[in-house]
Amino acid sequence: MATDKRGRRKPYTQIGIRRLPCFRCGRKPSVYQWRVCADGNVWRPLCGPCDVAMNAAVLRFMRHPHWKAIMAEYRRKVRENQVVG
């Protein structure tokens, strides 16, 4: 099985993750990280927009009844974090 070298077993530090491109789109800086069991449970760095897309996909998949309202608030928080950070 081929594995991508980006990713690690321990979570990235706040400083370390910003040095990495987003695993999904390649943009810098990454500010969030995800683990997926089927992907070997390694932490993958994500930029803000890709993290928002991942959260929206998961909430829709789980058929959360309030996913749109939750995502509107989360998008706002991510935008604020990117402006401040």
PyMOL commands that set and color helices and strands:
alter all, ss='L'
color gray80, all
select helices_A, chain A and resi 14-17+37-39+48-61+67-84
alter helices_A, ss='H'
color red, helices_A
select strands_A, chain A and resi 32-35+43-46
alter strands_A, ss='S'
color yellow, strands_A
deselect
rebuild
show_as cartoon
